[in-house]
Amino acid sequence: MKYLKLVLLLVAIQCGAQNVTLKWAEKIKTKQAVAILGGKNGNYFTRHIDKDKKLVCRSYDKDLNFKDEKIVNFNLDNKRQQYQGAYFLKDKIVHFIRENVRKEDKDYLYAGITDLNLKTSEKTYVLDEADDDALIFGQRSISPDSTKVVVYHEIKGKKKEPNTLNFKVYNTDFTKVILQKSEQLPIKAKNFLTEEIKVDNLGNVYVLAKIYKEKDEKEKDLSKYYYKLIVFNKESQHKEFDFDYPNKDIESIGILPGENNTFICTGFLKVLDKSFFGSGKKALISDELFATIIDCKTGALKSSKKYELEGLYPEKPKKTQDYVPYEVRNIFFKKDGGAVVVAEQYKLVVVTTSNKYGSSTSYNYYYCDIACIQINSKSEVQSVSKMPKYQLNAANPSIITTYVNGTTFIVYEDLEKNANAENDKETKRSTNKMFSSSSKNALFLVAVAPSGEMKKEVIYSYKDSKIRPNIFGSKVINKNEILLNANDQIGLLKITK
């Protein structure tokens, strides 16, 4: 394995970056918060709720010129409905709406359809229903090739009985149920959390659960919890994969079905905190990666490996910002069956102080360095790259990522003076405090080549503009395009590589 240091390009102020264009739409003042809906075929859409609590969608053309604004109504009770999001499928937008019917003590999940001109179809599909005490009701996932959608909910078991998972896999016209099951989860522990459910191109369903061990299950030198991956297919017997590592805690984990019918489960490990007083700051260092690849067609384990990663932390960590664990932010599949893992350092530190006048609590959010790990089809780590970043209680933290023709692109906001920072020591802190100013910031783009070489550029400077895109509110609508949300206006970041 080779640790690759970052390589900097010349700073390209005002979106002079190579292979990237950024265009902003006209500002439209809106009292309510505007959210990105998505885009398709050169059409882009936003949504918001008006003063009458009705769903309003706006459309823009390929040049981000405003086209239309319409109320989208599916004849449901506005007071009892919750908008759950949308998928863009073929030439239509599928909207997901959850409705609670109090008289029946039930929840319903509907699919309502509009075309790209925001014309509403007369037919609304009932995708799922359950008593209103069902767990994780209304959630869904779509396959990598966008041909299958799974909807699901969980029913809490009585007394010592396991929870029951109910799911349906639909085709994307919602005219056919490809797979439907109601099965007790193979989890005996009382305390567990279903974290993710995915569907692959074949219609297989994957359930990832974090399980806290019962008293009689705990063993020396093993974590208090572990992760279980359960695979359901058309066969009667499901398959299980457990993730539990000696002397390690799993800090973060991610799962993804790939376009090439392989499924990856990967994440970061940290030192097991097993002493009475804890292992201190060392337990916050997550410098090991595990990667497991499963064959979607057979459900067989193709490979499973664990690696120590060099270069993610200073040789001698000293400062608080040095002790921040990594979280998996995204996973991208390569054409050769390998994968790219994008991770970001994140932690929340809660401090409560007390005195004779009372107590106060402070919350410190750390979003720090970015890591990009290249993995081949045998679960072997080929390279590890790191980009320094130090966001502490920043107004616009974290990252948004996409993958285009073998190159990983990472977008984030930072101090513009960090454009030439090559290491942690040179990187200045980005924060949101009394004397800080957003005009000192800029939007950055990091490009990570298949070799692991990193290049960083400024693609949008805040010096001469009041437009402030929000990372959490922005959305990747296809691999080449990211819609940026700046409250009353949107921007299109297009990667032309």
N, C-alpha and C positions, 0 to 999 in steps of 0.2 A: 504494500500500500504506500502511496506517495501523498504527502501533505503538500498541497499547492497553495502558495501565498497569492494574495490578490494582486492583480495588475490593473493600474489605473490608466484610463484614457484621458486625453485633454478634456477639461470641463467644457460642456457645451451649453452655455447659458441660453435661456429663452427657447428651449426645445430645439436646439440645433443638433440633437443627438442623431447619430447614424441609425438608419433602419426604423426610426420612430417618428410618428406625426401625432400632434395633439391639437384638437380643435374643440372650441367651446361653443355651446348653444347660447341663444339669447336668454337673458335672465327673465324669469316669470315669477313675480312675487306670489307666494302661496302661504296662507296662514298656517296650514297644517304641514307636518313633515312630509317631504317627498322621498319616495324610495325607488330604487332602480328595479324595474320589472324584468328587462332583458332586451334581446334584439334578435332579428332574423332577416336575412336577405336584404340588408341595407336599410332596415327599419328598426328604430330604437324606441323603447317605451319606458315610461315611468308610471307610478301610481301614488295616490294619496286619498285620504278620506276627507270629504267636504263637511261643512257645518251641519248638514242633515245626516251625517254618518253614512253617506253613500260612497261606494268605490268609484273613483274617477281615474281614468287612464289617459295619458297623453302619448302622442306618437310624433316622431321626428323622422325626416328622410335621411339619406346617406350622407348629406352635408350638414346634418344636425339643424336643418331648418324646421321650425315648428309646423306640424301638419294639422293636427286635430286634437280635440279634447272631448271625451265622452263619458257619461255615467254608465258604468257597466252593472246591470241589474239582472240577477238570476232568480228573482221572485222569492227570495227568502226573507225571513224576519231579520231586519238590520240590527235589532237590539240583541239578538241571540246568536248572531253569526260572527265568526272570526276568519279573516282572510289568511290563508296559510301559504300563499306563494303561487308560482306558476312554472310550467314547463313550455318551451317552444318546440312543438312537434310538427314536422312537415310544414304545412302552410297555415297552422293554427296556433292559438295560445290556449293552453289548458290551465284554467284557474282552479285552485283547490280551496274549498270553503268548508269550515267546520260549523255546524249548527247544533245548539242545545235545545231540545224540546222538553220543557219543564214538565208538562203534563204526563209525559211518558218516562221521565227520568232517564232520557237517552241522549246520546250524541250521534250525529250523522256526519259523514264526510262525503262531500259532493265534488263532482268535476263539472265545471261550467266552461263552455267553449266560446271563444270569439275568433274571428278571422283577423288578419293583419290590418284590416280597416276598422277594427274594434266593433264589428257587427256581431251581436250576440246570437248564438244558436238557441232555438226554442227548447232544445232537449238538454236536461241536466241529469247527470248520472249519479246514482247513489253507489259509492265505492265501498263504504264500510259503515257499520253501525254497532254500537255497544252501549251498555249501561254507563251512566255518566260518572261512575267511579272507576272506570277502566284506566289502566296506566298507559302512558305514551300514545294515547289515541290521536289519530289524525296525522301521524308522521308518515313519511314515504321516502322512497329512493328510486333512482332510475339507472338502468344498465348503461355500460359505457357506449354501446352502439345505439342508445335511445330507442330500443324496440320493446322494452319491458319496464313496467312500473310496479313496485311492490308497495302495498299499504298494509299497516299492521297495528295491532294493539295488544296489550297484555292484561290478563285477568289474575288478580292476586289469589293465591291458593288459600284454602281454609285450613286453619290450624297448622299442621305440619305438612300439608300437601304443597307440592311445587307450584309455581305460577304457570299459567297456560298462555302460550303465544298463539295468537290467531293472525294469519296473514293470507293475502291474496296477491297473486302475480297476474297482472293484466297485460294484454297487448296495448299498444299506444292509441288504439281507436276506442279502447274500453268496451269493446264488443265481445271479448272472450276472456275468460279466466283460465290462464295457462296452468297455474298450480295454486291449490288452496289447501291449507292445513290448519288444524287446531291441535297443538301438541303441548304436553307438559314439558317444561324446560328441565334438562337433566342437571338441576342445581338443587342440592339439598339444604344449603346454607340459608339462614333467615335473612342475612344482610348481604344483598348484592344489587348491582345496578346494570341494567341493559344499556350499554353505551352507544352502540352503532348497529344498524341492520342494513345490509347491502344486497343487491341482486346482480347476478352476472348475465352475460349475453345468452346463456343457455336456460335461464330461469331459475337457477339454484339460488337459495337464500342463505345468507351468512349472518349469524348473530354473535356479536362480541359483548361479553359480560365481564364486569369486574366483581370478583367474589371475595368477601372477607371471611376468613377461615373461622370455623367454630373452634371452641376451646380444645376439643379432642383431636382436631386436625392440625393444630399448630405444631411445628417441628423446629428444633434448634437450627440456626443458620439459614432459615427460610423466612420469607416475608410473611407479614400478617394477611396478605391478600395475594391473589393471582388472577390471571385473565383466562377465560375459556372462550374458544371459538367453536360454534356449533354450525354445522352445514346441513341444510335440509334440501333434498331434491325429490324427484318423483319416486325414488325407492322408499320402501317402508322404514328402513333403518337410517337414522341420521349419523353423522360422523362428528367426533369431538377432537379438539386440539387444545391442550393446556399449556400455558406459558407461566413458568415459575422457575426462578434461577437461584442457585445457592449463593448466599451472602450478598444478594442484590435485591433491590426494590425496582419495580418497573415504574419509571418516572412518567413516561408518556407512550402511547401506542396508537398506531393508525392502520386501517385496513383499506384495501382497494382491489376490486376485480378489474382485470385488464382486458384490452381489446383482443389480445392474443390468447384468450381462454386460460390465463394463469391468474392466480390470486396471491396477493402479497400481504403479509402482516409484519410490520416492522415498528421498532420503537427504541427508546433510550433506557439504559439501566444506570442506577446509581448505587453507591455503597449502602448496604443494609444498616439501618439505624437500630442496633440491637442492645446497646447499653442502657442502663437505667436513666442516665442523664442525656442520652442520645449521643450521636457521633459528631455533633456540632456542625460546623460549616462544611466539613468534608462530605456529609450526606446530601449536600445540595449540588455536588458535581456529578453530572451525568455524561460520562465520557466513554461509554460502551454502547454499541448498537447491536441489536439482534434483528435478523431478517429470515423469514420463513416464506417459502413459495409453495403453493398448492396447485395441482392440476385440476382445473374446473371440470373437465370431462369425466375424470375418474374419481376425483376427491382424494387422490393419493398425494402424499407429501413428497415434493420434488427435492427440496433442500431446506436446511435449517442451520444457520451459523450465527456466531457471536464474535464481535470484534472490539478491541480497544482502539479508540480513535485518537490519533495524535493531533495536536495543534488547536484543539477546541478551547483550551484554557491556558493561561500563563503557566510557565514552569513552576513558579512559586506564587500562587494566588494570595493576595493580601487584602485588597479592598472588598467592600460589600458587593460591588458590581461584578467582581470576579467570581463570586459564588452564586451563580444563577443557573438553574437547570435548563436543559433544552426541551422544547415541546415540538412534536411533529406538526407542521403546518400544512404540508401537502405532499402527495406522492404522485409521481408521473411515471408511466410505463414507457420503456424504450421498445423499439421495433424488434430488437434481438432478444426480448424476454427479460431484460434487466429493468432497473428502476432508478429513479432519482428521488431522493428524500430531501425536502426542504424543511429546515427546523429553525426555530427562533428561541433565544433565551427568554424565559418569562418566570416571574415569581411575584407574589403579593405578600408584603410584610405588614402585619397588623400590630400596632403598638398601642397599648392602653396604659395610661398613667393616672395615678390617683393621689389626691392630697386632701387636706381637711375641707376644701371647698367643693370637692366632688371628683369626678373622673372625666377623662377625655380620651378619645380613640382616634388614631391617625392611620391612614391607609397609604402605603407606598407601592406603586405599581412599576415594576421593572420590565422593560422590553429592550433586550440588549442584542448581542451579536447574532448574526445570521449564519447558518451553516448549510452547505449543500453537499450531499454524499451521493456518489455515483456507485451503483451496485450492478454487477453483471447477472446473467441468467442462472448462475450457480450460487447466488446469495453471497458472493465475494465482494468486498469493498475495494473499488478501484482507486478512488481518490476522495479526499476530504478537503473542502474549501471553506474559508471563513471570511466574512466581511464584518469589520468592527462597527458597532452601533451602541449608543448608550442613551436610552430614553427612560427618564425617571419622571413619573406623573406627567407625561407629555400630553398635550391636548389632542394630538392625532397620532397615536402609536400604532405599532405592528406593521404588517406587510401584506401585500397581495401578489400572487404568483401565477405564472402561466408557463407553458412549455411549447416551443415552436421549432420543429425540424431539428430536434436534438439539443437545442439551446434552452436553458432555463432562464426566465426573466423574472426579476423581483423588483417590485415598486414599493417605495416607502418615503416618508417625509423625514427630513433631518435638517440640522443647521447647515446652511450653505458653506460655511467655513470648513465643514468636514469633508468637502469634496476631494481634498488631497490627503486626507488622513489615511495612513497605511497600517496603523496598528492601534491597539487599545490606548496606549499612552498618548497618541496624537489626537484621539477622538474626544471632542468636547461634548458635554452633557446637554441633551435636548430636554427641556422641561417647560412647565406651564406655571410660572410664578409671577409675582407682582411686577418685577422689572424685565420680564422676558417679552419678546415681541415676535409675532408670527412672521413679520416682514423679513426677519433674518433667516427664515427657513426656505427650503426648496424641495421640489419633488425629485427623487433620485430613481435611476434605473440601474440595476445590476444585471449584467448578462453573464451567465456561466456556461462555458463551452463544454462539450462532451469530455474533453480532457481534464476539466475541473478548473481551467483558467478563468478568473473573474475579471470583469471590466465594469467600472462604475462611472456614471455620467449624471450630470444635472440635466433634467429634461424640462423643468419648469421652475423658474425663479419667482419668488413671491415679492421681490423688491418693488416692482412697478405695477403690481396688480392686487386687487382685493379678493380675487377668487381663491378660495381655500378648499380644495378637494378633501373629502373625508375617506380615509382608508377603509374603515369598517362598513361604511355605507356604499362603497363601490363594489363592482361586480365584474368578473370575467364572463363575457357572454359567448365567446368562442376563443379558441386558442390564440388568435391574432388580435383580438379586440378586448379592451377593458373599458367599461363605462364608469367614469368618475362622477361621484355625487358631490356637488358643492352647494347643497341646500336648494336655492332657487334656480339653479342651472346645472346642466350636465356637460361633461366633456368626454370626447372619444379619444382614447389613446390606442393608436393602431400600430402594430408591429409589422413591418413590411418585409422582414427577412424571409 
